C-alpha cells in the first residue's frame, strides 16, 4: 500500500511538472481590461510572446486562425510597431515599442472601427497630448500628460 502511494505521488508530481513546461511554450491570448472611464488608457497585454521567438516576426493568432497580434521581436522583447486585431479582423491597437517598453505613438479603435484614443508613450508612461473619442466617433476628451494634473482639460 505504501509503495502504491509513493508510486502515484511520483506520477502526479511528474505530470504537474510536465504540464507547466508545456504551458510555458503555448502562445497565450491578449487581455484587455475594459474601463468605464472615458480617459482610461488601460490596455494590458499579458505575456503574449511565443517564448521561442527571440528575434524576428512574432504572430499570435485566435483559435479561428485570424491574426490577433503581430510585431517584431529583438532579444526576446517587442521592438517597433505592434498591431493588435479584434477576432473579426478589424484593427484594435497599434503601439510602438523599444526594447519591450512602450515608446512612441499608440492608437486604439473600438470594434466598430471608430478610434477610441491616441497618444504617445515615453518609457511606458503616457506623455504629451492624448485624444479620446466615444463609440460614435465624437471627440469626448483631451488630456496633456506633460501638464500638471490641475492643468489637464476634462
C-alpha positions in Angstrom: 0.0 0.0 0.0 2.8 2.4 0.9 4.6 1.6 -2.4 1.4 2.4 -4.3 1.0 5.8 -2.6 4.7 6.7 -3.4 4.3 5.5 -7.0 1.2 7.6 -7.6 2.7 10.6 -5.9 5.7 10.4 -8.2 3.5 10.2 -11.3 1.3 13.1 -10.2 4.4 15.3 -9.5 5.8 14.3 -12.9 2.6 15.2 -14.7 2.3 18.5 -12.9 5.9 19.5 -13.8 5.4 18.4 -17.4 2.2 20.3 -17.8 3.9 23.5 -16.6 6.6 23.2 -19.2 4.1 22.7 -21.9 2.1 25.8 -20.8 5.2 27.9 -20.9 5.6 27.2 -24.6 2.0 27.9 -25.6 1.0 31.2 -27.1 -1.4 32.9 -24.7 -4.1 35.4 -25.5 -4.2 39.2 -25.0 -6.4 40.5 -22.3 -7.9 43.9 -22.5 -9.3 45.5 -19.4 -12.4 47.4 -20.4 -12.9 50.5 -18.3 -15.8 52.8 -17.8 -13.6 55.8 -17.5 -13.6 58.0 -20.7 -9.9 58.9 -20.3 -8.7 55.4 -19.4 -5.7 54.2 -21.2 -5.8 50.8 -19.5 -4.7 48.4 -22.2 -2.9 45.5 -20.7 -1.1 42.9 -22.7 -0.3 39.9 -20.6 2.8 37.9 -21.5 1.9 37.4 -25.1 5.1 36.3 -26.6 5.7 32.9 -28.2 8.6 32.1 -25.9 10.5 30.5 -28.8 10.6 33.8 -30.8 13.7 35.8 -29.6 14.3 37.7 -32.8 12.2 38.3 -35.9 8.5 38.5 -36.5 6.0 37.2 -33.9 2.5 36.4 -34.9 -0.2 35.4 -32.4 -3.5 34.1 -33.7 -7.0 33.5 -32.5 -8.3 29.9 -32.4 -10.1 30.6 -35.7 -6.8 31.4 -37.4 -7.2 35.2 -37.6 -4.2 37.3 -36.5 -4.6 38.7 -33.0 -1.2 40.4 -32.7 1.9 40.9 -34.8 5.2 42.6 -34.5 8.9 42.2 -34.3 11.0 40.8 -31.5 14.6 41.7 -30.7 16.5 40.0 -27.9 13.2 38.5 -26.7 11.5 41.9 -26.4 9.0 43.8 -28.5 10.5 46.2 -30.9 8.9 48.7 -33.3 5.3 48.8 -34.2 3.0 46.1 -32.8 -0.5 45.7 -34.2 -3.5 44.0 -32.5 -6.7 43.0 -34.1 -10.2 42.0 -33.0 -11.3 38.5 -33.8 -13.3 39.8 -36.7 -10.0 41.2 -38.3 -10.5 44.9 -37.6 -7.7 46.9 -36.0 -7.7 47.0 -32.2 -4.5 48.9 -31.5 -1.1 49.9 -32.7 1.7 50.7 -30.2 5.4 51.4 -30.7 7.9 49.6 -28.5 11.6 50.0 -27.9 13.3 47.1 -26.1 10.0 45.9 -24.8 8.9 49.3 -23.4 6.1 51.5 -24.9 7.8 54.4 -26.6 6.1 56.3 -29.3 2.6 56.6 -30.7 -0.3 54.4 -29.7 -3.8 54.3 -31.2 -6.7 52.1 -30.3 -10.0 51.6 -32.0 -13.5 50.3 -31.0 -14.7 47.1 -32.5 -17.0 49.2 -34.8 -13.8 50.7 -36.4 -14.1 54.1 -34.8 -11.0 55.5 -33.0 -11.1 55.1 -29.2 -7.9 57.1 -28.3 -4.5 58.0 -29.4 -1.4 59.5 -27.8 2.2 58.9 -27.0 4.2 56.9 -24.5 7.6 57.8 -23.2 9.3 55.0 -21.2 6.0 53.1 -20.6 4.2 56.3 -19.3 1.6 58.5 -21.1 3.2 61.7 -22.4 2.0 64.7 -24.4 -1.5 65.2 -25.7 -4.0 62.3 -25.8 -7.3 62.4 -27.6 -10.4 60.3 -26.7 -13.5 59.5 -28.7 -16.7 57.7 -27.9 -18.0 54.8 -29.9 -19.9 57.1 -32.2 -16.7 58.8 -33.2 -17.3 62.0 -31.3 -14.4 63.7 -29.5 -15.1 63.4 -25.8 -11.8 64.5 -24.1 -8.2 65.6 -24.5 -5.5 65.4 -21.9 -2.0 66.6 -21.8 0.1 64.3 -19.7 3.0 66.8 -19.8 1.0 69.4 -17.8 0.5 69.3 -14.0 -2.7 67.4 -13.1 -4.6 70.6 -12.4 -3.8 71.8 -16.0 -5.5 68.9 -17.7 -8.6 69.6 -19.6 -11.5 67.3 -18.9 
